Amino acid sequence: MQAWQLQTAKARFSELVKSAADDGPQEITVHGRPVAVVISRELFDRLSGNQSSLVDFMRQSPLHGSDDITFERDASPPREVDL
């Protein structure tokens, strides 16, 4: 992983982003301490599991296609709030 000083990363941001896409994660340092990592969108999606849409997620539900789903509501009165 290549390390970039913050001021260099800001000045050469386009190169930093291209390196993250081509060469993998890029570390950002401040006063020699690592503070952040820039990664490609592809790697981010793979690590975070964001590869499917919300619609796809809902279609995978065991309740998908059920028309008789009812949600019970709490019938108790709301609590009193002093303003």
Secondary structure, DSSP 8 states (H G I E B T S, - for coil): -EEEEHHHHHHTHHHHHHHHHHH--EEEEETTEEEEEE--HHHHHHHHTTTS-HHHHHHTSTTTT-S--------S-------
